[in-house]
Amino acid sequence: MKEELINALMDKLDTRDKRYMFLKITFKEILPNINIEGSPKETSLRIYEEFKKQCMLGSLIACMNSYLDCNLHLHLDH
């Protein structure tokens, strides 16, 4: 799941403006915690880590599926 999510973030949010608008619209309370400057890979890793830290990966996946037409799946560890 981690690699799929990071790849989707890199692909769909490949510019600073796209990252900013997506996070501003969907997760404005988290946006100040993430440095969205840099390469798509660096930034995707930072986004993933922040959402993991906040226990919000499911919300991120749901919004990406809904708004960015991704087909990501959440895998829960049992």
C-alpha positions in Angstrom: 0.0 0.0 0.0 2.8 2.5 0.9 4.4 2.3 -2.5 1.1 2.5 -4.4 0.1 5.5 -2.4 3.4 7.3 -2.8 3.4 6.6 -6.6 -0.2 7.9 -6.9 0.8 11.1 -4.9 3.8 11.6 -7.2 1.7 11.1 -10.4 -1.4 13.0 -9.5 0.2 15.8 -7.4 3.3 16.4 -9.5 3.6 20.1 -9.0 3.6 22.4 -5.9 0.4 24.0 -7.0 -1.5 20.7 -7.3 -0.2 19.6 -3.9 -1.2 22.9 -2.4 -4.7 23.0 -3.8 -5.5 19.3 -3.0 -4.3 19.6 0.6 -5.9 23.1 1.0 -9.3 21.8 -0.2 -9.3 18.4 1.6 -7.1 18.7 4.6 -6.4 22.4 5.4 -5.6 21.7 9.0 -2.7 19.4 8.0 -1.3 21.6 5.2 0.8 23.8 7.6 2.6 20.6 8.9 3.9 19.5 5.5 6.6 21.1 3.4 5.2 20.9 -0.1 8.3 22.3 -1.8 10.7 20.0 -3.6 10.5 17.1 -6.0 7.3 15.0 -6.3 9.0 12.1 -4.7 10.4 14.0 -1.7 7.0 15.7 -1.1 5.0 12.5 -1.6 7.1 10.9 1.2 6.5 13.8 3.5 2.8 13.8 2.8 2.7 10.0 3.5 4.6 10.3 6.7 2.5 13.1 8.0 -0.8 11.3 7.3 0.6 8.1 8.9 1.6 10.1 12.0 -1.9 11.6 12.2 -3.4 8.1 11.7 -5.2 9.5 8.6 -4.0 7.3 5.7 -7.5 6.0 5.2 -8.8 9.5 4.8 -6.0 10.4 2.4 -6.7 7.3 0.3 -10.5 8.0 0.2 -10.0 11.6 -0.9 -7.5 10.6 -3.6 -9.9 8.0 -4.9 -12.8 10.4 -4.9 -11.1 13.6 -6.1 -8.2 12.4 -8.2 -9.8 9.3 -9.7 -7.3 6.8 -8.1 -8.0 3.2 -7.4 -6.1 2.8 -4.1 -7.0 0.3 -1.4 -6.4 0.5 2.3 -4.8 -2.7 3.7 -5.2 -3.0 7.4 -2.7 -4.9 9.5 -4.4 -7.4 11.8 
